[in-house]
């Protein structure tokens, strides 16, 4: 294991600092004439480590520009730390009403609403398990299990980010357990260790806390690989079959390679070897995890076209035998993604999209890893 230079080390803050940060956010954003509501998701369970995440609900058609005046960068250094330098989610009301179809967030706290706002957000039961499964597949494509090894083997160890992604895995495991109906002792032990490290962080000496952090990153890579294996087994039994071999150009998307046989121990060894030999990162996932992306690419819209480009598939897409009920919800989900991305472009919003679906950013018009994606699985911070 490499000796890493430590960056982004957590700083002590109290709950009152977070309360003031929430008030500052509301006071600034409510000035925009097209904002009709502001929500917070997650809570502050570990002051100094936790961050604040906001959803700003907008009119479907903006009457005024949403420019850099409303960027998180305009706030003070202390406030940006508590916001984790993460832009808020900007969502038109028609997409926000379907928020649960894109992200597995069951509860939101309403902080501010306009005079005529009477919508009460709730996660619908219809299709709940399907939408959560698709969200979990996405987060694996973005991060798991490679993100833990990336931090572990990097020349710089981003301490606060590592603590956040370790915490996020707890909630991904909870969703996976709910979907697959299983949870083993290793998962439970990981959750306990991760929770304890967050709560004890400022009381531990520097050497002990960094050693514990690195050990948890190592453990998280194995635990998340086991989670991927469980999801793959569930998918192939209940959702869709991976009995079609994709063309060679379609077995990879972004930094992920999709393989037909997935063994957690072998995967971690292969990914470690890749890191050590290439000083870069890649992610190995089961072939079943690629099937939603194939179907997303069959639709029309900016996100679908972006995925299609990165799949580099020519001609017809492979036909995938998917349960019709799941296919219906999959199409609803990509429709929300496409409409959300189009909203940014149509209204010329200058603030980067905090969750760039499959690395599509309608503001920057390029692909890139935005770490704030991980916050969706920090619902109970």
Secondary structure, DSSP 8 states (H G I E B T S, - for coil): ----EEES------HHHHHHHHHHHHHHHTTSTTEEEEEEES--SSTTT---EEEEEE-SS-SS---GGGSGGGS-HHHHHHTTT---EEEEHHHHTTHHHHS-----EEEEE-TT--------STTHHHHHHHHHHHHHHHTTTHHHHHHHHSSEEEHHHHHHHHHHHHHHHHHHHHHHS---HHHHHHHHHHHHHHHHGGGS-HHHHHHHHHHHHHHHHHHHHHHHHHHHHHHHHHTB---S---GGGSEETTEEEES---HHHHHHHHHHHHHHHSS--EEEEGGGGHHHHHHHTS-SHHHHHHHHHHT--SS-----B-HHHHHHHHHHHHHHHHHHHHHHHTT--S--SS-GGG--TTT-S----GGGGGGG-TT-
